[in-house]
Amino acid sequence: MTTALWWPPSWASRDIRWVYPRHVDLRILPEAIYRRRQEALHFLASPAGERWRRRAAWVLIVVLPVAFRIPAVRRHWALRLLEIAGGAAVLVKLGQAVRDWTPSPAG
């Protein structure tokens, strides 16, 4: 068992293989991605997923454009680049798409 100094004490008994696997079988990756995608779509179609979509859309439509107006936030290079590229408008459009998305029937 290997531990590092920055790990919380509760992690000291854990085996490092659970944190960072040394060998990953890449043959199962496409199936795992497909399964996770199906689980995410199933969740987003549920009532809890609808609430999550509504909250995510609210953040994208209301909160982020307001955050672009805060001077301390506007000084960050990534947000300046996003603002120059018209990123606020793109984020609002993304929020509207998330808000208006209706899941297709399970098939």
KOLTIDREN-255083 format. One record per atom (N, C-alpha, C, O): residue number from 1; y negated, z, x negated; residue in one letter; atom name. Coordinates in steps of 0.2 Angstrom, whole numbers. Example, Ala and Ser with C-alpha at 12.3 -4.5 7.8 and 13.67 -1.06 7.14 Angstrom:
<atoms>
> 1,28,39,-66,A,N
> 1,22,39,-62,A,CA
> 1,16,39,-66,A,C
> 1,17,42,-71,A,O
> 2,11,35,-64,S,N
> 2,5,36,-68,S,CA
> 2,0,39,-64,S,C
> 2,-6,40,-67,S,O
</atoms>
This chain:
<atoms>
> 1,6,0,-4,M,N
> 1,0,0,0,M,CA
> 1,-6,0,-4,M,C
> 1,-7,4,-9,M,O
> 2,-11,-4,-3,T,N
> 2,-17,-5,-7,T,CA
> 2,-23,-3,-2,T,C
> 2,-23,-5,4,T,O
> 3,-27,1,-5,T,N
> 3,-33,4,-1,T,CA
> 3,-39,2,-5,T,C
> 3,-39,1,-11,T,O
> 4,-45,1,-2,A,N
> 4,-51,0,-5,A,CA
> 4,-56,6,-3,A,C
> 4,-55,10,2,A,O
> 5,-61,7,-7,L,N
> 5,-65,13,-6,L,CA
> 5,-70,12,0,L,C
> 5,-72,17,3,L,O
> 6,-71,6,2,W,N
> 6,-76,5,8,W,CA
> 6,-72,6,14,W,C
> 6,-75,6,20,W,O
> 7,-65,6,14,W,N
> 7,-62,7,21,W,CA
> 7,-63,14,24,W,C
> 7,-64,19,20,W,O
> 8,-63,14,31,P,N
> 8,-64,21,34,P,CA
> 8,-58,25,32,P,C
> 8,-52,22,31,P,O
> 9,-58,31,33,P,N
> 9,-52,35,31,P,CA
> 9,-46,34,36,P,C
> 9,-41,35,34,P,O
> 10,-48,32,42,S,N
> 10,-42,31,47,S,CA
> 10,-38,25,45,S,C
> 10,-32,24,47,S,O
> 11,-41,20,40,W,N
> 11,-37,14,38,W,CA
> 11,-33,16,32,W,C
> 11,-29,12,30,W,O
> 12,-34,22,29,A,N
> 12,-30,23,23,A,CA
> 12,-23,22,24,A,C
> 12,-19,21,19,A,O
> 13,-20,24,30,S,N
> 13,-13,24,30,S,CA
> 13,-10,17,32,S,C
> 13,-4,15,33,S,O
> 14,-15,12,34,R,N
> 14,-13,5,36,R,CA
> 14,-11,1,30,R,C
> 14,-13,2,24,R,O
> 15,-6,-3,31,D,N
> 15,-4,-8,26,D,CA
> 15,-9,-14,26,D,C
> 15,-11,-16,31,D,O
> 16,-11,-16,20,I,N
> 16,-16,-21,19,I,CA
> 16,-14,-28,22,I,C
> 16,-18,-32,24,I,O
> 17,-7,-29,23,R,N
> 17,-5,-35,26,R,CA
> 17,-8,-36,33,R,C
> 17,-9,-42,35,R,O
> 18,-9,-31,37,W,N
> 18,-12,-31,43,W,CA
> 18,-19,-33,43,W,C
> 18,-22,-36,48,W,O
> 19,-23,-32,38,V,N
> 19,-30,-33,37,V,CA
> 19,-31,-40,34,V,C
> 19,-35,-44,37,V,O
> 20,-27,-42,29,Y,N
> 20,-28,-48,26,Y,CA
> 20,-21,-51,24,Y,C
> 20,-19,-49,19,Y,O
> 21,-18,-55,28,P,N
> 21,-12,-58,27,P,CA
> 21,-12,-62,21,P,C
> 21,-16,-67,20,P,O
> 22,-7,-62,16,R,N
> 22,-7,-66,10,R,CA
> 22,-4,-73,12,R,C
> 22,-5,-78,9,R,O
> 23,1,-73,17,H,N
> 23,4,-79,19,H,CA
> 23,3,-80,26,H,C
> 23,5,-76,30,H,O
> 24,0,-86,27,V,N
> 24,-1,-88,34,V,CA
> 24,3,-95,35,V,C
> 24,2,-99,32,V,O
> 25,7,-95,40,D,N
> 25,11,-101,42,D,CA
> 25,7,-105,46,D,C
> 25,5,-104,52,D,O
> 26,4,-111,43,L,N
> 26,0,-115,46,L,CA
> 26,3,-120,51,L,C
> 26,0,-123,55,L,O
> 27,10,-120,51,R,N
> 27,13,-124,56,R,CA
> 27,12,-121,63,R,C
> 27,12,-125,68,R,O
> 28,11,-115,64,I,N
> 28,10,-112,71,I,CA
> 28,2,-112,73,I,C
> 28,1,-110,78,I,O
> 29,-2,-114,68,L,N
> 29,-9,-114,70,L,CA
> 29,-11,-118,76,L,C
> 29,-15,-116,80,L,O
> 30,-9,-125,77,P,N
> 30,-11,-129,83,P,CA
> 30,-9,-125,89,P,C
> 30,-13,-125,94,P,O
> 31,-3,-123,89,E,N
> 31,-1,-119,95,E,CA
> 31,-4,-113,97,E,C
> 31,-6,-112,103,E,O
> 32,-6,-109,91,A,N
> 32,-10,-103,92,A,CA
> 32,-17,-105,95,A,C
> 32,-20,-101,99,A,O
> 33,-20,-110,92,I,N
> 33,-27,-112,95,I,CA
> 33,-27,-114,102,I,C
> 33,-31,-112,106,I,O
> 34,-21,-118,104,Y,N
> 34,-21,-120,111,Y,CA
> 34,-20,-114,115,Y,C
> 34,-23,-114,121,Y,O
> 35,-16,-109,113,R,N
> 35,-14,-103,117,R,CA
> 35,-21,-99,118,R,C
> 35,-22,-97,124,R,O
> 36,-25,-98,113,R,N
> 36,-31,-95,113,R,CA
> 36,-36,-98,118,R,C
> 36,-40,-95,121,R,O
> 37,-36,-105,117,R,N
> 37,-41,-109,122,R,CA
> 37,-39,-108,129,R,C
> 37,-43,-107,133,R,O
> 38,-32,-108,130,Q,N
> 38,-30,-107,137,Q,CA
> 38,-32,-100,140,Q,C
> 38,-34,-99,145,Q,O
> 39,-31,-95,135,E,N
> 39,-33,-88,137,E,CA
> 39,-40,-87,139,E,C
> 39,-42,-84,143,E,O
> 40,-44,-90,134,A,N
> 40,-51,-90,135,A,CA
> 40,-54,-93,142,A,C
> 40,-58,-91,145,A,O
> 41,-51,-99,143,L,N
> 41,-53,-103,149,L,CA
> 41,-50,-99,155,L,C
> 41,-54,-98,161,L,O
> 42,-44,-96,155,H,N
> 42,-42,-91,160,H,CA
> 42,-47,-85,161,H,C
> 42,-48,-84,167,H,O
> 43,-49,-82,156,F,N
> 43,-53,-77,157,F,CA
> 43,-60,-79,160,F,C
> 43,-63,-76,164,F,O
> 44,-63,-85,157,L,N
> 44,-69,-87,160,L,CA
> 44,-69,-89,167,L,C
> 44,-74,-89,171,L,O
> 45,-63,-90,170,A,N
> 45,-62,-92,177,A,CA
> 45,-62,-86,181,A,C
> 45,-62,-86,187,A,O
> 46,-60,-80,178,S,N
> 46,-59,-74,182,S,CA
> 46,-66,-71,184,S,C
> 46,-71,-73,181,S,O
> 47,-66,-66,188,P,N
> 47,-73,-63,190,P,CA
> 47,-76,-60,184,P,C
> 47,-82,-60,184,P,O
> 48,-72,-57,180,A,N
> 48,-75,-54,174,A,CA
> 48,-78,-59,169,A,C
> 48,-83,-58,166,A,O
> 49,-75,-65,169,G,N
> 49,-78,-70,165,G,CA
> 49,-84,-73,168,G,C
> 49,-88,-75,164,G,O
> 50,-84,-73,175,E,N
> 50,-90,-75,178,E,CA
> 50,-96,-71,176,E,C
> 50,-102,-73,175,E,O
> 51,-95,-64,176,R,N
> 51,-100,-59,174,R,CA
> 51,-102,-61,167,R,C
> 51,-108,-60,166,R,O
> 52,-97,-62,163,W,N
> 52,-99,-63,156,W,CA
> 52,-103,-69,155,W,C
> 52,-108,-70,151,W,O
> 53,-101,-75,159,R,N
> 53,-105,-81,158,R,CA
> 53,-112,-80,161,R,C
> 53,-117,-83,158,R,O
> 54,-113,-76,166,R,N
> 54,-120,-75,169,R,CA
> 54,-124,-71,164,R,C
> 54,-130,-73,163,R,O
> 55,-121,-66,160,R,N
> 55,-125,-62,155,R,CA
> 55,-126,-67,149,R,C
> 55,-132,-66,147,R,O
> 56,-121,-71,147,A,N
> 56,-123,-75,141,A,CA
> 56,-128,-80,143,A,C
> 56,-132,-81,139,A,O
> 57,-128,-83,149,A,N
> 57,-133,-88,151,A,CA
> 57,-140,-84,151,A,C
> 57,-145,-87,149,A,O
> 58,-140,-78,154,W,N
> 58,-147,-74,154,W,CA
> 58,-149,-73,147,W,C
> 58,-155,-74,146,W,O
> 59,-145,-72,142,V,N
> 59,-147,-71,135,V,CA
> 59,-150,-77,132,V,C
> 59,-155,-77,129,V,O
> 60,-146,-83,133,L,N
> 60,-148,-89,131,L,CA
> 60,-155,-92,134,L,C
> 60,-159,-95,131,L,O
> 61,-156,-91,140,I,N
> 61,-161,-93,144,I,CA
> 61,-168,-89,143,I,C
> 61,-173,-92,143,I,O
> 62,-167,-83,144,V,N
> 62,-173,-78,144,V,CA
> 62,-174,-75,137,V,C
> 62,-180,-75,135,V,O
> 63,-169,-72,134,V,N
> 63,-170,-67,129,V,CA
> 63,-172,-71,122,V,C
> 63,-176,-69,119,V,O
> 64,-168,-76,121,L,N
> 64,-169,-80,114,L,CA
> 64,-176,-83,114,L,C
> 64,-179,-83,109,L,O
> 65,-178,-87,119,P,N
> 65,-185,-90,119,P,CA
> 65,-190,-84,118,P,C
> 65,-195,-85,114,P,O
> 66,-189,-78,121,V,N
> 66,-194,-73,120,V,CA
> 66,-194,-70,113,V,C
> 66,-199,-69,109,V,O
> 67,-188,-70,110,A,N
> 67,-187,-68,103,A,CA
> 67,-190,-73,98,A,C
> 67,-192,-71,93,A,O
> 68,-190,-79,100,F,N
> 68,-193,-84,96,F,CA
> 68,-201,-83,95,F,C
> 68,-204,-85,90,F,O
> 69,-204,-79,100,R,N
> 69,-211,-77,100,R,CA
> 69,-213,-71,95,R,C
> 69,-219,-70,94,R,O
> 70,-208,-67,94,I,N
> 70,-209,-61,90,I,CA
> 70,-211,-63,83,I,C
> 70,-207,-66,79,I,O
> 71,-216,-61,80,P,N
> 71,-218,-63,73,P,CA
> 71,-213,-61,68,P,C
> 71,-212,-65,63,P,O
> 72,-211,-55,68,A,N
> 72,-206,-53,63,A,CA
> 72,-200,-57,63,A,C
> 72,-197,-58,58,A,O
> 73,-198,-59,69,V,N
> 73,-192,-63,69,V,CA
> 73,-193,-71,67,V,C
> 73,-189,-74,64,V,O
> 74,-199,-73,68,R,N
> 74,-201,-80,67,R,CA
> 74,-202,-81,59,R,C
> 74,-201,-87,57,R,O
> 75,-202,-75,55,R,N
> 75,-202,-76,48,R,CA
> 75,-196,-78,45,R,C
> 75,-196,-81,39,R,O
> 76,-190,-77,48,H,N
> 76,-184,-79,45,H,CA
> 76,-183,-86,45,H,C
> 76,-185,-90,49,H,O
> 77,-180,-89,39,W,N
> 77,-180,-96,38,W,CA
> 77,-176,-99,43,W,C
> 77,-177,-105,44,W,O
> 78,-170,-96,45,A,N
> 78,-165,-100,49,A,CA
> 78,-169,-101,56,A,C
> 78,-168,-106,59,A,O
> 79,-172,-96,58,L,N
> 79,-176,-97,65,L,CA
> 79,-182,-102,64,L,C
> 79,-183,-105,69,L,O
> 80,-185,-102,59,R,N
> 80,-190,-107,58,R,CA
> 80,-187,-114,58,R,C
> 80,-190,-118,61,R,O
> 81,-182,-115,55,L,N
> 81,-178,-121,55,L,CA
> 81,-176,-123,62,L,C
> 81,-176,-129,64,L,O
> 82,-173,-118,65,L,N
> 82,-171,-119,72,L,CA
> 82,-177,-121,77,L,C
> 82,-176,-125,81,L,O
> 83,-182,-118,76,E,N
> 83,-188,-119,80,E,CA
> 83,-191,-126,78,E,C
> 83,-193,-130,83,E,O
> 84,-191,-128,72,I,N
> 84,-193,-135,70,I,CA
> 84,-189,-140,73,I,C
> 84,-191,-146,75,I,O
> 85,-183,-139,73,A,N
> 85,-178,-144,76,A,CA
> 85,-177,-144,84,A,C
> 85,-174,-147,87,A,O
> 86,-182,-140,87,G,N
> 86,-181,-139,94,G,CA
> 86,-176,-135,97,G,C
> 86,-173,-136,102,G,O
> 87,-173,-130,93,G,N
> 87,-167,-127,94,G,CA
> 87,-168,-122,101,G,C
> 87,-163,-121,104,G,O
> 88,-174,-120,102,A,N
> 88,-175,-116,108,A,CA
> 88,-174,-120,114,A,C
> 88,-170,-117,119,A,O
> 89,-176,-126,114,A,N
> 89,-174,-130,120,A,CA
> 89,-167,-131,121,A,C
> 89,-164,-131,126,A,O
> 90,-164,-132,115,V,N
> 90,-156,-133,115,V,CA
> 90,-153,-127,118,V,C
> 90,-148,-128,121,V,O
> 91,-155,-121,115,L,N
> 91,-152,-115,118,L,CA
> 91,-153,-114,125,L,C
> 91,-148,-111,128,L,O
> 92,-159,-116,128,V,N
> 92,-160,-115,135,V,CA
> 92,-155,-120,139,V,C
> 92,-152,-118,144,V,O
> 93,-155,-126,136,K,N
> 93,-150,-131,140,K,CA
> 93,-143,-128,139,K,C
> 93,-139,-129,144,K,O
> 94,-141,-125,134,L,N
> 94,-134,-122,133,L,CA
> 94,-133,-117,138,L,C
> 94,-128,-116,141,L,O
> 95,-138,-112,139,G,N
> 95,-138,-107,143,G,CA
> 95,-137,-109,151,G,C
> 95,-133,-107,154,G,O
> 96,-141,-115,152,Q,N
> 96,-140,-117,159,Q,CA
> 96,-133,-120,160,Q,C
> 96,-130,-120,166,Q,O
> 97,-131,-124,155,A,N
> 97,-124,-126,156,A,CA
> 97,-119,-121,157,A,C
> 97,-114,-121,161,A,O
> 98,-119,-115,153,V,N
> 98,-115,-110,154,V,CA
> 98,-115,-107,161,V,C
> 98,-110,-105,164,V,O
> 99,-122,-106,163,R,N
> 99,-123,-103,169,R,CA
> 99,-120,-107,175,R,C
> 99,-117,-105,180,R,O
> 100,-120,-114,175,D,N
> 100,-119,-118,180,D,CA
> 100,-111,-121,179,D,C
> 100,-109,-124,184,D,O
> 101,-108,-119,174,W,N
> 101,-101,-121,173,W,CA
> 101,-96,-118,179,W,C
> 101,-96,-112,180,W,O
> 102,-92,-123,182,T,N
> 102,-87,-120,186,T,CA
> 102,-80,-122,183,T,C
> 102,-79,-128,182,T,O
> 103,-76,-117,183,P,N
> 103,-69,-119,180,P,CA
> 103,-65,-123,185,P,C
> 103,-66,-123,191,P,O
> 104,-61,-128,181,S,N
> 104,-57,-132,185,S,CA
> 104,-51,-128,188,S,C
> 104,-49,-123,185,S,O
> 105,-48,-130,193,P,N
> 105,-42,-127,195,P,CA
> 105,-36,-126,190,P,C
> 105,-35,-131,186,P,O
> 106,-33,-121,190,A,N
> 106,-27,-120,185,A,CA
> 106,-22,-125,186,A,C
> 106,-20,-127,191,A,O
> 107,-20,-128,180,G,N
> 107,-15,-133,181,G,CA
> 107,-9,-133,176,G,C
> 107,-5,-138,176,G,O
</atoms>
